[in-house]
């Protein structure tokens, strides 16, 4: 939308390490809270203008750990309700808060913002049908890799036979689920593991909970035990042991289809042969021709 850069193939917010959910979410939720409070159009606009000074969130926890991101959505909702209350009490916001020279989009996205995207087919085109739903309780960028791992497992691949694994994904995706590499192959906590491509794929290969991986795979205890920090004997088939044998690469075909999808492809080598590469999108998978 307004904060998406087609040349980068990524959200400008994301490129700058900003969590758009926490920032833009505060503004959108303020509109909803103001409407539910019975405010008129001017009051709703004021609530949005006020919330624009409240939304905040950075994404470094995705890369190197920390659980602060868990409160981002709640903080956006808190800001929204507060902004609606302040608007109801008479506080006002700038009428050009979104598109102004010192407005929200200029402040967060700079010259890369596409203001026309805000009004293009406004009231006619809805983004809701294009929203991805998350079948696994981990970062959305990891889902295609989980799908690929489950597909390989369904073909009969024995995880204990794997010698190495290669993951290909769009470049922006790798910054979240593949870098820094040492942190991703040995996540520091259960929450950190949810943003690790190597860990989530290994967990799915070994048979995670739920639809492939589930909440029990992302507890601190699970991450610590599986890395060997709390286990006297480290299993050769532990997710982190398998993750240490994985590599990741930027894939041009995957980059070409982002961000409409966050696809990946994965291949696994065994002592006898290489398992066929599997290409996956978050909600579906298909076999490669090679």
C-alpha positions in Angstrom: 0.0 0.0 0.0 1.3 3.5 0.7 4.4 2.1 2.5 5.3 -0.5 0.0 8.3 0.0 -2.3 8.0 -2.1 -5.5 11.6 -1.5 -6.4 12.7 -2.9 -3.0 10.0 -5.6 -3.1 9.3 -4.9 0.5 7.6 -2.7 3.0 9.5 0.5 3.6 8.5 0.2 7.3 10.1 -3.3 7.4 13.3 -2.1 5.6 13.8 0.5 8.3 13.2 -1.9 11.1 9.7 -0.5 12.0 6.8 -2.7 12.9 3.9 -1.4 10.7 1.4 -3.4 12.7 2.2 -1.4 15.8 2.4 1.9 14.0 -0.4 1.8 11.4 -2.4 -0.5 13.6 -2.7 2.3 16.2 -4.2 4.6 13.6 -6.6 2.0 12.1 -7.8 0.9 15.6 -8.3 4.5 16.6 -10.7 5.0 13.8 -12.6 1.9 15.0 -12.6 2.9 18.6 -13.8 6.4 17.8 -16.6 5.1 15.6 -17.7 2.7 18.4 -17.6 5.6 20.8 -20.1 7.5 18.7 -17.8 10.2 17.4 -18.7 11.9 14.1 -16.3 12.0 11.0 -14.4 14.9 12.5 -13.9 13.2 15.8 -12.8 10.0 14.1 -10.2 12.0 12.1 -9.0 13.6 15.3 -8.6 10.2 17.0 -6.5 9.0 14.0 -4.5 12.2 14.2 -3.8 11.7 17.9 -3.0 8.0 17.5 -0.4 8.8 14.8 1.7 10.4 17.6 1.5 7.2 19.7 2.1 4.3 17.4 5.6 2.8 17.7 7.5 -0.5 17.4 10.9 -1.7 16.1 11.7 -5.2 14.8 15.1 -6.0 16.1 13.6 -8.6 18.4 12.8 -10.6 15.2 16.5 -11.0 14.5 18.3 -11.2 17.8 15.7 -12.1 20.4 13.7 -10.4 23.1 9.9 -10.7 23.7 8.9 -7.0 23.5 7.2 -7.6 20.1 4.5 -9.5 21.9 3.1 -6.3 23.3 3.2 -4.3 20.0 -0.4 -5.1 19.0 -1.7 -4.6 22.5 0.1 -1.3 22.7 -1.4 -0.2 19.4 -4.9 -1.0 20.8 -4.1 0.8 24.0 -3.0 3.9 22.0 -6.2 3.6 19.9 -8.6 3.6 22.8 -6.6 6.4 24.5 -6.7 8.5 21.3 -10.4 8.0 20.9 -11.0 9.1 24.5 -8.9 12.1 24.1 -10.7 13.1 20.9 -14.0 12.7 22.7 -12.7 15.0 25.4 -11.8 17.7 22.8 -8.2 17.1 21.9 -7.6 17.5 18.1 -5.2 16.0 15.6 -3.7 17.5 12.4 -6.1 17.1 9.4 -3.1 16.1 7.2 -1.7 13.7 9.6 -1.2 10.9 7.0 0.0 12.8 4.0 1.4 16.0 5.4 5.1 17.2 5.1 5.6 16.1 8.7 2.8 13.5 8.7 3.0 9.9 9.7 3.9 8.5 6.2 6.6 11.0 5.5 8.1 10.6 9.0 8.3 6.8 8.8 8.7 6.2 5.1 10.3 9.4 3.8 10.4 9.9 0.0 9.5 6.3 -0.7 5.9 6.7 0.3 3.2 6.2 -2.3 0.4 8.6 -1.3 -1.7 7.7 -4.3 -2.1 4.2 -2.9 -4.1 5.7 0.0 -7.0 6.8 -2.2 -6.8 4.5 -5.2 -10.3 2.8 -5.5 -11.0 3.9 -1.9 -14.3 2.4 -0.8 -14.3 0.0 -3.8 -11.2 -2.2 -3.4 -10.6 -4.1 -0.1 -7.4 -5.6 1.1 -9.1 -8.2 3.3 -9.3 -11.0 0.7 -5.6 -10.9 0.3 -4.7 -11.3 4.0 -2.7 -14.4 4.9 -4.0 -16.6 7.8 -1.4 -18.2 10.0 -1.7 -22.0 10.5 1.4 -22.1 12.7 2.1 -19.9 15.8 5.4 -18.5 14.4 6.6 -15.8 12.1 4.7 -15.7 8.8 7.9 -15.8 6.8 8.7 -19.3 8.3 5.5 -20.8 7.1 6.5 -21.7 3.5 9.6 -23.5 4.9 7.4 -25.4 7.4 5.1 -26.4 4.6 8.1 -27.7 2.5 9.4 -29.7 5.5 6.0 -31.3 6.0 5.8 -32.2 2.3 9.2 -33.8 2.5 8.2 -35.7 5.6 5.0 -36.9 3.9 7.1 -38.3 1.2 8.8 -40.6 3.7 12.0 -38.6 4.3 13.7 -39.8 7.6 15.1 -36.7 9.4 17.9 -38.8 10.9 19.2 -39.4 7.4 19.6 -35.7 6.6 23.1 -34.5 6.1 22.3 -31.0 5.1 19.4 -28.7 4.2 19.2 -25.7 1.9 16.6 -23.0 2.1 15.9 -20.4 -0.5 13.7 -17.4 0.2 13.2 -13.7 -0.8 16.1 -11.5 0.4 13.9 -9.5 2.8 12.6 -12.7 4.3 16.1 -14.0 5.1 16.8 -10.9 7.2 14.2 -12.0 9.6 14.4 -15.8 9.6 18.0 -16.4 8.5 20.2 -13.6 10.0 22.2 -13.5 12.1 22.9 -17.1 11.2 24.4 -18.2 14.5 21.4 -16.9 16.4 19.0 -18.5 14.0 20.5 -22.0 14.2 20.6 -21.8 18.0 17.7 -19.6 19.1 18.0 -18.1 22.6 14.4 -18.7 23.7 11.1 -20.1 22.5 10.0 -16.8 21.2 13.3 -16.3 19.4 12.8 -19.8 17.8 9.5 -18.6 16.3 11.5 -16.3 14.0 14.1 -18.9 13.0 13.8 -20.6 9.6 16.3 -23.4 10.5 14.5 -24.1 13.8 11.0 -24.1 12.5 11.8 -26.3 9.5 13.7 -28.8 11.7 10.8 -28.9 14.2 8.4 -29.6 11.4 10.6 -32.4 9.9 10.8 -34.0 13.3 7.1 -33.9 13.9 5.9 -30.8 15.7 2.5 -30.3 17.2 -0.8 -29.0 15.8 -0.8 -28.7 12.0 3.0 -29.0 11.8 4.4 -26.9 14.6 2.5 -25.6 17.6 2.8 -23.7 20.8 4.6 -26.4 22.6 7.4 -26.2 20.1 8.0 -22.5 21.0 8.4 -22.6 24.8 11.7 -21.6 26.4 11.9 -25.1 27.8 11.5 -26.6 24.3 14.1 -24.3 22.7 16.6 -24.9 25.6 16.1 -28.6 25.7 16.4 -29.0 21.9 19.6 -26.9 21.8 21.1 -29.1 24.4 21.6 -26.4 27.0 19.3 -28.3 29.5 19.8 -31.9 28.2 22.8 -34.1 29.2 22.6 -35.9 25.9 21.9 -34.0 22.8 19.8 -35.9 20.3 21.2 -36.2 16.8 17.6 -35.6 15.6 16.9 -32.5 17.7 15.6 -29.5 15.8 18.6 -27.3 16.6 21.1 -30.1 15.7 19.3 -30.4 12.3 19.2 -26.6 12.0 23.0 -26.4 12.3 23.2 -28.4 9.1 21.1 -26.0 7.2 22.1 -23.2 4.9 20.0 -20.4 3.5 20.2 -18.5 0.2 18.5 -15.6 -1.5 16.4 -17.0 -4.3 15.5 -14.8 -7.3 12.3 -16.7 -8.2 11.1 -16.3 -4.6 12.0 -12.6 -4.7 10.0 -12.2 -7.9 6.8 -13.4 -6.2 7.2 -11.4 -3.0 5.3 -9.8 -1.3 2.1 -11.3 -2.7 3.5 -14.5 -1.3 6.5 -15.3 1.0 7.6 -18.5 -0.8 10.6 -20.7 -0.2 12.2 -23.8 -1.6 14.0 -26.4 0.4 16.1 -29.4 -0.5 17.6 -32.0 1.9 20.6 -34.3 1.2 20.8 -37.7 2.6 23.7 -40.2 2.5 22.2 -42.0 -0.4 20.5 -39.2 -2.4 19.1 -35.7 -2.4 15.5 -35.4 -1.5 13.6 -33.6 -4.3 13.4 -29.9 -3.8 10.1 -28.7 -2.6 8.8 -25.2 -3.4 6.2 -23.8 -1.1 4.0 -20.8 -0.5 2.6 -20.3 3.0 -0.8 -22.0 2.3 0.1 -24.4 -0.5 3.1 -26.3 -1.9 4.1 -27.8 -5.3 6.9 -29.9 -6.5 9.7 -28.5 -8.5 10.3 -29.8 -12.0 13.9 -30.6 -11.1 
